[in-house]
Amino acid sequence: MTSVSTPVRDLERRRTFLAGPILDALAVTQRNLIAYKRVPQLVVFSTIQPVIFVLMFRFVFGGAIKVPGGRYVDFLMPGIFVQTTVFGSIGTAIGLATDMKSGLLERFRSLPMARSAVLAGRTLSDLTRNLFVAILMAVVGFAVGFRIHTNVVEFVVGIGIVILFGYTFSWVFATVGLAVGDPETAQAAAFPVMAPLVFASSAFVPVSSMPGWLQAFAAHQPVSVTASAVRSLMCGDACRAGSAVTNSFQAVAWCIGILVLFAPLAVRRYRNAI
């Protein structure tokens, strides 16, 4: 009996060792998503802002902005997808800073759960929210005239790159939120990181329209590279976005590089915070 039960127990221990952190992360993810159900204003206001951006750039600025080779709305929407996920990732900084200030991170530490679950759960819940907002932006974009000039498969791949990019920046802002430890300060500290990347990029206007000294930065920074990848996957030759394969490879490379840098930094800040 002992010889039979020991391997079974070892197998159970291995399953617990492997599945435990995953289950803990999913539990924290569920806890964060429940907050949106209990406070629906969080979802409402996180979706109103990108809708306003779409309408404003489409109907207010769209007539004054010329893009080579196509319609401005087709050029705009891939940039809006990227901008929306970057803005949405700020919620990671605010959420972690709020949990730190309220003492919730110390409570998590006292529970028999994997420490990695807190950061993984937070970033996964924000990934889920970004997916919802990206789908909503697609619906709004189609309503205001956006059209796919490639095919459905490439469009879905483009949305996948957008979600990956948003997940990547969740780790950037997780580091910011854990570093400052206060939700108001986290929101203020995120703006200097976000603003140059979003507004000095090809998200809303072609890089060629910018001053020469700014073009070198704007053309090669991660938001522009990702916007170009999504644009080439969704618009193709209609937006003169270049090779979808090359642009996508560069965007994924940026995501991997940022994750390799900021995920360990966020984990270290989290360990020091608790």
N, C-alpha and C positions, 0 to 999 in steps of 0.2 A: 504493500500500500504506500509506503513512504517513497519507494523508488518511482512510483507512478505519479504521486501527488507533487513531488518536488519539481519536475519539469513543467507541470501545469502551473504551479505557482510562479516559476521563473518566467513563463510565457505571459502570465497576467501582469507581472511586474514590468516586463518589457512593453507590453501594450499600454500600461498606465504611464510609463516613462515617455513613450512616443505620443500618445494621444492626450495626455494630461495638459500640456501647454496649449495644444490646439483647442481643446474643449474650454479651457479657461479663457483663451482669447475670444472664442465665439460667445461665451457668456458675457464678457465685458462689452463686446460689440452689441449684443442684444440690449444690454443695460443702456448703452449710449443711444441706440435707436429708439428705445422706449421713451426717452426724453423728448424726441420729436413728436411722439404721439400725445404725450401729456402737455407739451407746450407747442401747439401747432404753429404759433407765431414764428418760431424759429425756422420752420420750413417755408412759411409764407414770405417772410422778409428775405430769406436767402435766395428765393426764386424771383422776387419782384425786381431786384437790382439788375440781374442779367437781362430780364425782359426789357427793362427801361433802356439798357445799353443797346439792345437790338433795334428797338424802335427809334431811338435817338440817332444812331449812326445811319440807319437805313433811310429815314425820312427827313432828318434835319441836316446831317452832314453829307449824306450820300450823293446829293446833287452837285456838291462842290468838289468831290474827290473823284479823280479819274484814275482808273487802273488800266494797264495795257492788256489788250486782248480779250476783255470780257466785261461782264456787268459787276458793279461794285458789290451787290448783295452776295454774289457767289464768292467774291474775294473776302468779304467781311465775315461770313458765318464760321469758317474754320478758325479764324482768329478769335471770334467770340467764344467758341468752344474752349479754346485754350485759356483765354482770359477768365472765363467763368470758373474753371477748375482751380486756377491759381488763387483767385479771390476766395473761393470756397475753402481752400486749404488753410486759410487763416483761422477757421473754426477749430482746427487742431490746437493751435497755440492758445486760443482763448479757453477751450475746454480743459486742457491740461493745467493751465494756470489757475483756473477756477477750482479744479479738484485739489491742486496743491494748497491753495489758500484756505479751502474749507476743511482741510485735514483728511480728505478722503484717501489720498495716497498712503497715509500712515495706516489707515484702516485696512486697505488692501494688503499692506505689508504684513499685517497681523494674521491674515487669512492663509490657509494652506493652498496657495495657488502659485502658479509660475509668475515670476516678476515680469517676464517678457509679455505677459497677457495684457497688461495695462496699456503699453504703447501699441502693441499689435491690435488690440481691440479698438482703441481710439482711431488709429489710422484706417482700419477696415470699415468702421462705421462712417467715417468721412468719405471713404471710397464709395460706399453705397449711396450716400447723399449726392456725391458728384455724378454718379451714374444716373440717378433720377433727374438731376438738374440738366445734364447733357441731353437726355431724351426730351425733356421739356423744351430745351433750346432748339432742338431739331424740329419739333412740331411748330414752334413759333417761327423759325426760319422758313419752313415750307409755306407757312401762312403769309409771309411778307415777300415771297417770290424766290427764295433760295431753291436751286435745283441741282441734282447730282448729274455730273457730266461724265462719270466713269461707270460704275456698276454698284450694285448693292453690297457685294462682298468687300470691295475696296472702301465703301462708306463705313461698313461695320469695323473694318481694320482701323480706319481713321478714328472712329470713336474709341476703339480699344487703346490707341496711342494716347488719346486725350485723357482717358481714365488712368493710364499708367503714369502719365505726366503729373496729374493731380495727386496721385498716391505718392509720387516722389517728393512733391513739394509739401505734402503733409509731414514728412520727416524733417524737412527744413524748418517748418514752423513749429513742429514739436520741440525742436532744439531751442527755438526762440522762446516759446511759452515756458519751458522748464527753466530757462536761464533767468527770466525776469520774475516769474512766480506770482504775477498779478494780472488779472484779466484785462483791466484797462490799459496797463502798461504794455501787455502783450499785443493788443490791437494797435497801439501807437508804434511799437517797435517793429511790427510786421510791415508797416507802410514803406519805410525806407528800403526794405528788401524787395517789396513787390513793385513799387511804382516805376523804378528805372527799367525793370525787366519787362513789364507789361506795356508801358507807354512809349519807351524807346525801342520798339520792336516793329515787326511787320504785321502785327495782329490787326491793325486798323488801316494802315497806309503802306504803300510800297516803300521799301528802304531807299530806293532811288530818289524819293522826294525829300529826303533829309539832307542836312548839311554834310559835306564831305567828311568832316572830322568825326561825325557821329555814325556814319554808315558802317565803318569797320566794326564797331561794337554791336550795332543793331543787327547786322547781317549774320553774326556768328554766335550770338547769345542764345541760351536754350529756348526762350519763348519764341523767338523768330524761327529757329530751326524746327521746332515742333509745329508751329503754325504752317510753315512751308511743307512739312511732311503731310499734315492733314489736308492742306490745300491741294497738293498734288494727287492725293488719294481720292479726294471728292470731286475736284474740278478738272484735274488733268491739264490738257492743252488749253482749255477755256480760260484758265488763269495764268498760263505760262509759268507754272510752278516748278518745272523741272522734273527730274526723274523721281518717281515715287519710291523706287527701291533705295536709291542713294539717300534721299531725304529721310526716309523712314529709318534707315540704318543709323544715320547721324542723330536722329531724335532719340532712338532707343539707347544709343551710346551715351548721350547726355543723361538720360534717366538712370542708367546703371552707374555712371560716374558720381552723380549726386547722391544716390542711395549709398554707395560705398563710402562716401565721405560723411554724410549726415546721419545715417542710421547708427553707427557707432558713437557719434557725438551725442545723439539724443539718449542712447542707452546710458552713456557715462553721466550725462546730466541727471537722468532719472535716478541712477544709483546714488549720486551725491545729494539729490534732493530729499531722499528718504533715509 
